[in-house]
Amino acid sequence: MNIKKDSIPEERRCAVRDPYPCAVSFTALGNSHNLPNGIEKSAEIIDISNDGMRIGISDQFLRVGSMIKVRVPIQGKKTSIPVLAEVKWISEKKTENYHSGLRFL
């Protein structure tokens, strides 16, 4: 399932990610682990760049390779931008939460 316990994969990003702590919602678009299509879930954005972001989630219901639609909130505004993303990696944290690396499509 490609889950690494308490580690982040080696750095392979082209862009630097900046902290962007805020709530985000997403919807699975297919091959997720335990999440049916169309069900909206919430997560926490940890950091973001122009080509992806890292989110924190409480349950492991995504798979590497899953496609999701993320609604990224705009700070200071009451709106969000829908973005398609692919789950590139998943890491289990000591707190029994998970971090997932997403690449924007």
DOGU-246903 format. One line per 2 residues: number of its first residue (from 1); for each residue x, z, y of N, C-alpha, C. Coordinates in nm, 3 decimals. Layout:
NUM> X Z Y X Z Y X Z Y | ...
END
This chain:
1> 0.082 0.000 -0.120 0.000 0.000 0.000 0.086 0.000 0.125 | 0.218 0.007 0.114 0.310 0.000 0.227 0.297 0.114 0.326
3> 0.266 0.235 0.281 0.258 0.351 0.370 0.388 0.430 0.354 | 0.455 0.453 0.466 0.577 0.532 0.465 0.545 0.669 0.523
5> 0.585 0.773 0.454 0.556 0.908 0.499 0.651 0.949 0.611 | 0.591 0.983 0.724 0.661 1.040 0.839 0.780 0.958 0.887
7> 0.766 0.827 0.886 0.872 0.743 0.939 0.812 0.625 1.012 | 0.889 0.569 1.101 0.849 0.448 1.172 0.945 0.339 1.130
9> 0.895 0.223 1.095 0.985 0.115 1.052 1.089 0.083 1.158 | 1.196 0.020 1.113 1.303 -0.017 1.206 1.246 -0.099 1.322
11> 1.311 -0.089 1.435 1.266 -0.157 1.556 1.279 -0.308 1.542 | 1.167 -0.380 1.553 1.169 -0.526 1.545 1.088 -0.590 1.657
13> 1.049 -0.511 1.755 0.965 -0.563 1.862 1.046 -0.648 1.959 | 0.977 -0.743 2.020 1.038 -0.825 2.124 1.018 -0.763 2.262
15> 0.917 -0.676 2.274 0.884 -0.615 2.403 0.887 -0.463 2.391 | 0.925 -0.397 2.498 0.927 -0.251 2.503 0.784 -0.200 2.515
17> 0.752 -0.096 2.439 0.619 -0.036 2.449 0.622 0.081 2.546 | 0.516 0.093 2.622 0.501 0.201 2.718 0.394 0.298 2.670
19> 0.409 0.427 2.699 0.304 0.523 2.663 0.172 0.482 2.728 | 0.064 0.495 2.653 -0.069 0.458 2.705 -0.171 0.546 2.633
21> -0.161 0.678 2.651 -0.248 0.769 2.575 -0.393 0.762 2.619 | -0.477 0.705 2.534 -0.620 0.700 2.560 -0.693 0.664 2.431
23> -0.822 0.691 2.431 -0.905 0.659 2.316 -0.930 0.509 2.311 | -0.944 0.457 2.190 -0.970 0.315 2.170 -1.067 0.301 2.054
25> -1.149 0.197 2.056 -1.237 0.170 1.943 -1.196 0.038 1.880 | -1.220 0.027 1.749 -1.188 -0.098 1.680 -1.287 -0.122 1.568
27> -1.295 -0.248 1.528 -1.385 -0.292 1.422 -1.305 -0.374 1.322 | -1.324 -0.345 1.193 -1.257 -0.422 1.088 -1.320 -0.560 1.078
29> -1.236 -0.661 1.055 -1.284 -0.798 1.043 -1.265 -0.854 0.903 | -1.230 -0.772 0.811 -1.208 -0.821 0.675 -1.135 -0.717 0.593
31> -1.042 -0.757 0.517 -0.971 -0.683 0.415 -0.917 -0.544 0.453 | -1.000 -0.455 0.509 -0.955 -0.319 0.533 -0.969 -0.241 0.403
33> -0.911 -0.124 0.397 -0.907 -0.046 0.273 -1.043 0.015 0.240 | -1.096 0.096 0.329 -1.223 0.166 0.304 -1.323 0.146 0.416
35> -1.306 0.047 0.497 -1.391 0.029 0.614 -1.465 -0.103 0.605 | -1.598 -0.098 0.589 -1.675 -0.223 0.581 -1.668 -0.301 0.712
37> -1.683 -0.432 0.703 -1.686 -0.517 0.823 -1.792 -0.469 0.919 | -1.760 -0.475 1.047 -1.858 -0.445 1.150 -1.875 -0.298 1.184
39> -1.812 -0.207 1.110 -1.823 -0.065 1.140 -1.718 -0.029 1.245 | -1.764 0.029 1.357 -1.672 0.065 1.464 -1.614 0.203 1.440
41> -1.482 0.216 1.457 -1.412 0.343 1.442 -1.334 0.370 1.569 | -1.290 0.493 1.585 -1.212 0.528 1.704 -1.072 0.572 1.662
43> -0.980 0.559 1.756 -0.841 0.596 1.736 -0.784 0.635 1.872 | -0.657 0.671 1.874 -0.585 0.705 1.995 -0.471 0.607 2.013
45> -0.463 0.544 2.129 -0.347 0.459 2.158 -0.230 0.552 2.187 | -0.117 0.524 2.125 0.004 0.602 2.149 0.094 0.528 2.248
47> 0.118 0.400 2.220 0.195 0.318 2.314 0.150 0.173 2.300 | 0.186 0.093 2.401 0.136 -0.044 2.409 0.238 -0.134 2.476
49> 0.237 -0.262 2.442 0.319 -0.364 2.509 0.235 -0.489 2.521 | 0.294 -0.597 2.569 0.217 -0.720 2.583 0.193 -0.789 2.449
51> 0.260 -0.745 2.342 0.237 -0.810 2.212 0.187 -0.717 2.102 | 0.161 -0.590 2.133 0.108 -0.501 2.031 0.096 -0.358 2.079
53> 0.056 -0.270 1.987 0.045 -0.129 2.019 0.051 -0.045 1.893 | 0.074 0.084 1.912 0.071 0.181 1.804 -0.049 0.271 1.827
55> -0.129 0.291 1.721 -0.245 0.378 1.731 -0.231 0.493 1.632 | -0.297 0.603 1.663 -0.307 0.716 1.572 -0.450 0.724 1.521
57> -0.465 0.737 1.389 -0.597 0.747 1.327 -0.598 0.865 1.231 | -0.716 0.922 1.208 -0.725 1.041 1.124 -0.740 1.010 0.976
59> -0.792 0.896 0.941 -0.812 0.858 0.802 -0.740 0.727 0.774 | -0.694 0.710 0.652 -0.628 0.586 0.615 -0.730 0.489 0.557
61> -0.785 0.405 0.642 -0.883 0.308 0.594 -0.843 0.165 0.628 | -0.723 0.146 0.681 -0.673 0.012 0.708 -0.564 -0.023 0.608
63> -0.539 -0.150 0.593 -0.430 -0.200 0.509 -0.338 -0.286 0.595 | -0.212 -0.290 0.556 -0.120 -0.383 0.621 -0.175 -0.523 0.598
65> -0.182 -0.602 0.704 -0.238 -0.736 0.696 -0.383 -0.743 0.739 | -0.450 -0.627 0.754 -0.590 -0.625 0.799 -0.602 -0.682 0.939
67> -0.711 -0.751 0.966 -0.741 -0.800 1.100 -0.848 -0.709 1.158 | -0.828 -0.669 1.283 -0.925 -0.584 1.350 -0.948 -0.635 1.492
69> -1.065 -0.602 1.546 -1.093 -0.628 1.688 -1.084 -0.494 1.758 | -0.992 -0.486 1.854 -0.967 -0.363 1.929 -1.024 -0.378 2.069
71> -1.089 -0.274 2.119 -1.140 -0.275 2.256 -1.047 -0.186 2.338 | -0.950 -0.250 2.406 -0.848 -0.177 2.483 -0.904 -0.141 2.620
73> -0.914 -0.010 2.650 -0.966 0.031 2.780 -0.864 0.004 2.892 | -0.916 -0.029 3.008 -0.833 -0.049 3.126 -0.832 0.081 3.205
75> -0.714 0.139 3.223 -0.705 0.267 3.293 -0.759 0.255 3.435 | -0.840 0.352 3.473 -0.899 0.354 3.606 -1.022 0.268 3.620
77> -1.063 0.200 3.516 -1.181 0.113 3.519 -1.277 0.155 3.409 | -1.403 0.116 3.422 -1.503 0.144 3.320 -1.527 0.022 3.232
79> -1.418 -0.041 3.192 -1.428 -0.161 3.111 -1.316 -0.163 3.008 | -1.330 -0.250 2.910 -1.225 -0.267 2.810 -1.212 -0.416 2.778
81> -1.100 -0.451 2.719 -1.073 -0.590 2.684 -1.071 -0.602 2.531 | -1.154 -0.692 2.475 -1.149 -0.711 2.330 -1.026 -0.794 2.291
83> -0.952 -0.746 2.191 -0.830 -0.813 2.148 -0.829 -0.817 1.995 | -0.792 -0.931 1.938 -0.773 -0.940 1.794 -0.632 -0.893 1.761
85> -0.619 -0.816 1.653 -0.488 -0.764 1.615 -0.474 -0.761 1.463 | -0.349 -0.765 1.419 -0.316 -0.754 1.277 -0.241 -0.624 1.255
87> -0.277 -0.549 1.151 -0.206 -0.427 1.115 -0.073 -0.467 1.051 | 0.038 -0.429 1.115 0.171 -0.467 1.067 0.236 -0.358 0.983
89> 0.209 -0.232 1.013 0.264 -0.121 0.935 0.177 0.002 0.949 | 0.191 0.094 0.853 0.117 0.220 0.852 0.215 0.329 0.812
91> 0.209 0.442 0.881 0.297 0.554 0.851 0.215 0.683 0.851 | 0.227 0.761 0.743 0.159 0.890 0.736 0.243 0.995 0.808
93> 0.179 1.075 0.891 0.249 1.179 0.966 0.230 1.314 0.897 | 0.313 1.412 0.930 0.304 1.545 0.870 0.170 1.612 0.896
95> 0.105 1.576 1.003 -0.023 1.636 1.040 -0.140 1.577 0.963 | -0.113 1.497 0.862 -0.213 1.427 0.781 -0.290 1.322 0.861
97> -0.231 1.280 0.971 -0.282 1.167 1.046 -0.194 1.047 1.014 | -0.236 0.931 1.061 -0.162 0.808 1.035 -0.135 0.737 1.166
99> -0.021 0.669 1.173 0.008 0.578 1.282 0.007 0.438 1.225 | -0.047 0.345 1.301 -0.050 0.204 1.261 0.007 0.120 1.373
101> 0.093 0.026 1.337 0.147 -0.070 1.432 0.061 -0.195 1.428 | 0.013 -0.236 1.545 -0.073 -0.355 1.556 -0.003 -0.463 1.636
103> -0.018 -0.587 1.591 0.034 -0.703 1.665 -0.084 -0.780 1.718 | -0.086 -0.803 1.849 -0.195 -0.881 1.910 -0.183 -1.026 1.867
105> -0.298 -1.089 1.843 -0.302 -1.230 1.801 -0.348 -1.318 1.916
END
